[in-house]
Amino acid sequence: MGRPIGIGFLLILSLFFFTLLISTGKSSSQEFEEAAAAARTLAEEDEHAHKVHCSRERSRAAWEIIDEYLMPFVEQEQYQISTRCRLHPDNDLFRDQEQHKIHMDINEWKCGYCKKSFRAEKFIDQHFENRHYNLLNISHSKCLADLCGALHCDHVMEFKQSKKTKCNPAAASRNRHLCESLANNCFPTNAGPSASRLHELFLRQFCDAHTCTGGVKPFARGRKKSAGIFYIALSILTLMLLPLFYVIVYLYHREMKTGIQDLKRISKIKQKTKPS
């Protein structure tokens, strides 16, 4: 009797361990699959993130230069820049995101996509990269920062940071070539009088300064003209004081009229009191 009972006990114990082994294997397999799925997701995100090799800060500087030192002249000539021109807004990788960046106050920025608020521009830039990178038009748009050499982004950024770098003749020659290429592609001289004038302006405004000899500064043709704070304040003050001026004039004329009437009345009274 003891031997069959012992064999039965061993069989039950073996079955228990076999069942435990199978369940542990399933659990481990499930954990492995979940870990593999998470790794694939992370790899896909990393792969997507690494597709963007473009400086947002330098692209923003390039667009500010285009908007301030070129577009006013383009609008004045009523010229339509071709989408094949690398200066066209559609060729800015970050243009749509930058247009959805709302500057509410000095220390407040708001995301136009999800309405989330941030204390500084660098934080909303990070937000765009982490949450809205899928809205970047990677397939069609190009990196505007690649044109920074031609557009003097470093000159503008160094001016803001109050630092200067030594001129490199090879870099200056390379940037001048890129600048002239932009002028030829965006404003071909055979496209009419407006294109010819803008071609010449682009060379003077951007290309001539690509030299280490000195004497020629970038943006020689000036910038977008905007009303100064003084003139804006003066206009507001004038509008505020104008009604007051009319009120004073009205009261003055009314007092004058009242004074004349009083003088006439006094004169009549004196005439009546004179002895005959």
Stockholm file with secondary structure:
# STOCKHOLM 1.0

chainA/1-276         MGRPIGIGFLLILSLFFFTLLISTGKSSSQEFEEAAAAARTLAEEDEHAHKVHCSRERSRAAWEIIDEYLMPFVEQEQYQISTRCRLHPDNDLFRDQEQHKIHMDINEWKCGYCKKSFRAEKFIDQHFENRHYNLLNISHSKCLADLCGALHCDHVMEFKQSKKTKCNPAAASRNRHLCESLANNCFPTNAGPSASRLHELFLRQFCDAHTCTGGVKPFARGRKKSAGIFYIALSILTLMLLPLFYVIVYLYHREMKTGIQDLKRISKIKQKTKPS
#=GR chainA/1-276 SS CHHHHHHHHHHHHHHHHHHHHHHHHHHHHHHHHHHHHHHHHHHHHHHHHHTCCCCHHHHHHHHHHHHHHTHHHHHHTTCCCCTTSTTSGGGBTTHHHHHTEEEEETTEEEETTTCCEESSHHHHHHHHHHHSGGGSCTTTCBCGGGGHHHHTHHHHHHHHHTCCCCCCHHHHHHHHHHHHHHHHHHSCGGGCHHHHHHHHHHIIIIITTCCSSCSCCSCTTCCCCCCCHHHHHHHHHHHHHHHHHHHHHHHHHHHHHHHHHHHHHHHHHHHHHSCC
#=GC SS_cons         CHHHHHHHHHHHHHHHHHHHHHHHHHHHHHHHHHHHHHHHHHHHHHHHHHTCCCCHHHHHHHHHHHHHHTHHHHHHTTCCCCTTSTTSGGGBTTHHHHHTEEEEETTEEEETTTCCEESSHHHHHHHHHHHSGGGSCTTTCBCGGGGHHHHTHHHHHHHHHTCCCCCCHHHHHHHHHHHHHHHHHHSCGGGCHHHHHHHHHHIIIIITTCCSSCSCCSCTTCCCCCCCHHHHHHHHHHHHHHHHHHHHHHHHHHHHHHHHHHHHHHHHHHHHHSCC
//
